[in-house]
Amino acid sequence: MTQVYFHCSNSREVRVDQFGAVVSSLAEARDRAACVVRSLIMEQSTEDWRDWVVHVSDDFDEEIFEVSFSSVLGKPN
């Protein structure tokens, strides 16, 4: 079990995850990152999320991996 944080950013803004989550594997961390993306895009907003990225980091703020919102959103029609 390890604590990871899901910071989100684009070229203009950074949203820092203050709480994080305890995960048991990288697969679980990846799934939670996808959930973060889905929860943000479901908010009432005019934000264009396609250039956003979730940075999954450990307790030392070392990035483990990143997930682009566009990889979860898919390509626009």
TIDO-736954 format. One record per atom (N, C-alpha, C): residue in one letter; atom name; x, y, z. Coordinates in nm, 4 decimals, decimal comma. Layout:
BEGIN
SITE  drenfi  vexvex         x         y         z
SITE       A      CA         X         Y         Z
...
END
This chain:
BEGIN
SITE  drenfi  vexvex         x         y         z
SITE       M       N    0,0839   -0,1176    0,0000
SITE       M      CA    0,0000    0,0000    0,0000
SITE       M       C    0,0886    0,1242    0,0000
SITE       T       N    0,0519    0,2167   -0,0845
SITE       T      CA    0,1288    0,3401   -0,0905
SITE       T       C    0,0368    0,4589   -0,1158
SITE       Q       N    0,0749    0,5728   -0,0651
SITE       Q      CA   -0,0010    0,6962   -0,0832
SITE       Q       C    0,0433    0,7614   -0,2133
SITE       V       N   -0,0529    0,7955   -0,2981
SITE       V      CA   -0,0219    0,8663   -0,4223
SITE       V       C   -0,1122    0,9884   -0,4334
SITE       Y       N   -0,0673    1,0843   -0,5129
SITE       Y      CA   -0,1378    1,2101   -0,5315
SITE       Y       C   -0,1637    1,2304   -0,6799
SITE       F       N   -0,2762    1,2944   -0,7093
SITE       F      CA   -0,3211    1,3109   -0,8472
SITE       F       C   -0,3294    1,4608   -0,8792
SITE       H       N   -0,2149    1,5197   -0,9133
SITE       H      CA   -0,2092    1,6610   -0,9476
SITE       H       C   -0,2480    1,6759   -1,0949
SITE       C       N   -0,3250    1,7785   -1,1249
SITE       C      CA   -0,3696    1,8014   -1,2620
SITE       C       C   -0,3161    1,9349   -1,3112
SITE       S       N   -0,2781    1,9402   -1,4383
SITE       S      CA   -0,2265    2,0659   -1,4919
SITE       S       C   -0,2489    2,0755   -1,6421
SITE       N       N   -0,2438    2,2002   -1,6876
SITE       N      CA   -0,2311    2,2299   -1,8291
SITE       N       C   -0,1268    2,3411   -1,8378
SITE       S       N   -0,1158    2,4083   -1,9497
SITE       S      CA   -0,0116    2,5100   -1,9646
SITE       S       C   -0,0398    2,6367   -1,8846
SITE       R       N   -0,1619    2,6531   -1,8326
SITE       R      CA   -0,1996    2,7750   -1,7618
SITE       R       C   -0,2314    2,7567   -1,6142
SITE       E       N   -0,2541    2,6341   -1,5713
SITE       E      CA   -0,3062    2,6114   -1,4364
SITE       E       C   -0,2572    2,4787   -1,3799
SITE       V       N   -0,2456    2,4753   -1,2467
SITE       V      CA   -0,2119    2,3516   -1,1762
SITE       V       C   -0,3133    2,3335   -1,0635
SITE       R       N   -0,3671    2,2141   -1,0529
SITE       R      CA   -0,4564    2,1791   -0,9420
SITE       R       C   -0,3856    2,0723   -0,8595
SITE       V       N   -0,3522    2,1086   -0,7359
SITE       V      CA   -0,2742    2,0212   -0,6490
SITE       V       C   -0,3680    1,9368   -0,5635
SITE       D       N   -0,3449    1,8075   -0,5633
SITE       D      CA   -0,4199    1,7136   -0,4802
SITE       D       C   -0,3580    1,7149   -0,3409
SITE       Q       N   -0,4317    1,7667   -0,2432
SITE       Q      CA   -0,3817    1,7772   -0,1064
SITE       Q       C   -0,3993    1,6490   -0,0254
SITE       F       N   -0,4895    1,5607   -0,0711
SITE       F      CA   -0,5260    1,4448    0,0093
SITE       F       C   -0,4688    1,3134   -0,0423
SITE       G       N   -0,4676    1,2946   -0,1724
SITE       G      CA   -0,4175    1,1707   -0,2300
SITE       G       C   -0,5073    1,0526   -0,1984
SITE       A       N   -0,4531    0,9347   -0,2253
SITE       A      CA   -0,5263    0,8100   -0,2004
SITE       A       C   -0,4250    0,6986   -0,1773
SITE       V       N   -0,4657    0,6021   -0,0995
SITE       V      CA   -0,3817    0,4843   -0,0772
SITE       V       C   -0,4188    0,3815   -0,1827
SITE       V       N   -0,3185    0,3335   -0,2553
SITE       V      CA   -0,3412    0,2333   -0,3598
SITE       V       C   -0,2505    0,1131   -0,3327
SITE       S       N   -0,2912    0,0003   -0,3873
SITE       S      CA   -0,2132   -0,1217   -0,3660
SITE       S       C   -0,1281   -0,1595   -0,4864
SITE       S       N   -0,1497   -0,0907   -0,6006
SITE       S      CA   -0,0724   -0,1245   -0,7204
SITE       S       C   -0,0737   -0,0083   -0,8188
SITE       L       N    0,0157   -0,0164   -0,9166
SITE       L      CA    0,0168    0,0844   -1,0226
SITE       L       C   -0,1116    0,0792   -1,1043
SITE       A       N   -0,1664   -0,0397   -1,1220
SITE       A      CA   -0,2922   -0,0534   -1,1965
SITE       A       C   -0,4043    0,0208   -1,1246
SITE       E       N   -0,4087    0,0090   -0,9933
SITE       E      CA   -0,5113    0,0800   -0,9173
SITE       E       C   -0,4899    0,2311   -0,9262
SITE       A       N   -0,3652    0,2753   -0,9220
SITE       A      CA   -0,3347    0,4178   -0,9355
SITE       A       C   -0,3779    0,4683   -1,0730
SITE       R       N   -0,3544    0,3904   -1,1767
SITE       R      CA   -0,3953    0,4277   -1,3129
SITE       R       C   -0,5476    0,4386   -1,3217
SITE       D       N   -0,6172    0,3430   -1,2625
SITE       D      CA   -0,7637    0,3456   -1,2636
SITE       D       C   -0,8171    0,4680   -1,1892
SITE       R       N   -0,7554    0,5004   -1,0775
SITE       R      CA   -0,7983    0,6190   -1,0014
SITE       R       C   -0,7698    0,7471   -1,0788
SITE       A       N   -0,6576    0,7514   -1,1515
SITE       A      CA   -0,6259    0,8683   -1,2346
SITE       A       C   -0,7343    0,8870   -1,3412
SITE       A       N   -0,7782    0,7783   -1,4018
SITE       A      CA   -0,8863    0,7854   -1,5014
SITE       A       C   -1,0151    0,8348   -1,4359
SITE       C       N   -1,0402    0,7949   -1,3115
SITE       C      CA   -1,1585    0,8430   -1,2385
SITE       C       C   -1,1490    0,9934   -1,2119
SITE       V       N   -1,0287    1,0411   -1,1810
SITE       V      CA   -1,0085    1,1845   -1,1603
SITE       V       C   -1,0451    1,2593   -1,2881
SITE       V       N   -0,9977    1,2103   -1,4015
SITE       V      CA   -1,0292    1,2736   -1,5299
SITE       V       C   -1,1798    1,2771   -1,5505
SITE       R       N   -1,2446    1,1636   -1,5354
SITE       R      CA   -1,3889    1,1569   -1,5591
SITE       R       C   -1,4664    1,2493   -1,4654
SITE       S       N   -1,4242    1,2568   -1,3387
SITE       S      CA   -1,4969    1,3418   -1,2440
SITE       S       C   -1,4817    1,4895   -1,2799
SITE       L       N   -1,3647    1,5304   -1,3266
SITE       L      CA   -1,3462    1,6706   -1,3632
SITE       L       C   -1,4227    1,7073   -1,4897
SITE       I       N   -1,4235    1,6196   -1,5878
SITE       I      CA   -1,4936    1,6548   -1,7116
SITE       I       C   -1,6452    1,6530   -1,6944
SITE       M       N   -1,6939    1,5876   -1,5896
SITE       M      CA   -1,8373    1,5832   -1,5639
SITE       M       C   -1,8873    1,7103   -1,4932
SITE       E       N   -1,7961    1,7919   -1,4399
SITE       E      CA   -1,8350    1,9162   -1,3735
SITE       E       C   -1,8949    2,0123   -1,4751
SITE       Q       N   -1,9858    2,0970   -1,4280
SITE       Q      CA   -2,0397    2,2032   -1,5123
SITE       Q       C   -1,9279    2,3042   -1,5349
SITE       S       N   -1,8761    2,3091   -1,6566
SITE       S      CA   -1,7627    2,3963   -1,6839
SITE       S       C   -1,7497    2,4183   -1,8337
SITE       T       N   -1,6901    2,5290   -1,8691
SITE       T      CA   -1,6596    2,5554   -2,0099
SITE       T       C   -1,5150    2,5180   -2,0423
SITE       E       N   -1,4470    2,4581   -1,9463
SITE       E      CA   -1,3057    2,4208   -1,9626
SITE       E       C   -1,2885    2,3200   -2,0762
SITE       D       N   -1,1891    2,3443   -2,1597
SITE       D      CA   -1,1485    2,2480   -2,2620
SITE       D       C   -1,0416    2,1604   -2,1975
SITE       W       N   -1,0782    2,0388   -2,1652
SITE       W      CA   -0,9913    1,9506   -2,0869
SITE       W       C   -0,8872    1,8772   -2,1718
SITE       R       N   -0,8905    1,8910   -2,3038
SITE       R      CA   -0,8046    1,8083   -2,3888
SITE       R       C   -0,6552    1,8277   -2,3662
SITE       D       N   -0,6125    1,9435   -2,3152
SITE       D      CA   -0,4683    1,9635   -2,2941
SITE       D       C   -0,4256    1,9432   -2,1481
SITE       W       N   -0,5149    1,8909   -2,0657
SITE       W      CA   -0,4841    1,8651   -1,9251
SITE       W       C   -0,4175    1,7282   -1,9081
SITE       V       N   -0,3410    1,7167   -1,7988
SITE       V      CA   -0,2696    1,5931   -1,7652
SITE       V       C   -0,2827    1,5684   -1,6158
SITE       V       N   -0,3001    1,4415   -1,5782
SITE       V      CA   -0,2945    1,4016   -1,4368
SITE       V       C   -0,1527    1,3505   -1,4110
SITE       H       N   -0,0868    1,4105   -1,3132
SITE       H      CA    0,0478    1,3688   -1,2729
SITE       H       C    0,0333    1,2869   -1,1451
SITE       V       N    0,0616    1,1595   -1,1521
SITE       V      CA    0,0502    1,0716   -1,0360
SITE       V       C    0,1861    1,0699   -0,9667
SITE       S       N    0,1873    1,1159   -0,8405
SITE       S      CA    0,3126    1,1322   -0,7661
SITE       S       C    0,3079    1,0585   -0,6333
SITE       D       N    0,4270    1,0289   -0,5802
SITE       D      CA    0,4365    0,9604   -0,4517
SITE       D       C    0,4472    1,0608   -0,3370
SITE       D       N    0,4721    1,0108   -0,2158
SITE       D      CA    0,4846    1,0955   -0,0964
SITE       D       C    0,5968    1,1972   -0,1050
SITE       F       N    0,6964    1,1710   -0,1867
SITE       F      CA    0,8110    1,2605   -0,2008
SITE       F       C    0,7921    1,3566   -0,3175
SITE       D       N    0,6719    1,3593   -0,3740
SITE       D      CA    0,6352    1,4418   -0,4886
SITE       D       C    0,7145    1,4047   -0,6141
SITE       E       N    0,7586    1,2801   -0,6192
SITE       E      CA    0,8238    1,2271   -0,7388
SITE       E       C    0,7151    1,1709   -0,8296
SITE       E       N    0,7156    1,2163   -0,9548
SITE       E      CA    0,6137    1,1683   -1,0472
SITE       E       C    0,6374    1,0218   -1,0812
SITE       I       N    0,5322    0,9421   -1,0696
SITE       I      CA    0,5393    0,7997   -1,1024
SITE       I       C    0,5028    0,7796   -1,2491
SITE       F       N    0,3933    0,8437   -1,2893
SITE       F      CA    0,3516    0,8426   -1,4296
SITE       F       C    0,2491    0,9530   -1,4492
SITE       E       N    0,2108    0,9748   -1,5744
SITE       E      CA    0,1068    1,0727   -1,6035
SITE       E       C    0,0043    1,0129   -1,6988
SITE       V       N   -0,1146    1,0690   -1,6918
SITE       V      CA   -0,2241    1,0262   -1,7791
SITE       V       C   -0,2829    1,1522   -1,8414
SITE       S       N   -0,2824    1,1594   -1,9730
SITE       S      CA   -0,3408    1,2753   -2,0383
SITE       S       C   -0,4929    1,2625   -2,0391
SITE       F       N   -0,5605    1,3720   -2,0223
SITE       F      CA   -0,7060    1,3703   -2,0282
SITE       F       C   -0,7520    1,3207   -2,1639
SITE       S       N   -0,6808    1,3572   -2,2695
SITE       S      CA   -0,7224    1,3164   -2,4035
SITE       S       C   -0,7165    1,1651   -2,4202
SITE       S       N   -0,6292    1,0973   -2,3469
SITE       S      CA   -0,6244    0,9505   -2,3580
SITE       S       C   -0,7485    0,8864   -2,2965
SITE       V       N   -0,8103    0,9549   -2,2010
SITE       V      CA   -0,9334    0,9055   -2,1404
SITE       V       C   -1,0547    0,9541   -2,2188
SITE       L       N   -1,0492    1,0784   -2,2673
SITE       L      CA   -1,1602    1,1386   -2,3408
SITE       L       C   -1,1768    1,0790   -2,4795
SITE       G       N   -1,0675    1,0386   -2,5402
SITE       G      CA   -1,0730    0,9928   -2,6789
SITE       G       C   -1,0647    1,1112   -2,7725
SITE       K       N   -1,0733    1,0851   -2,9008
SITE       K      CA   -1,0618    1,1905   -3,0014
SITE       K       C   -1,1968    1,2576   -3,0225
SITE       P       N   -1,1933    1,3922   -3,0431
SITE       P      CA   -1,3204    1,4608   -3,0713
SITE       P       C   -1,3756    1,4186   -3,2062
SITE       N       N   -1,5070    1,4233   -3,2191
SITE       N      CA   -1,5716    1,3857   -3,3460
SITE       N       C   -1,5535    1,4908   -3,4508
END
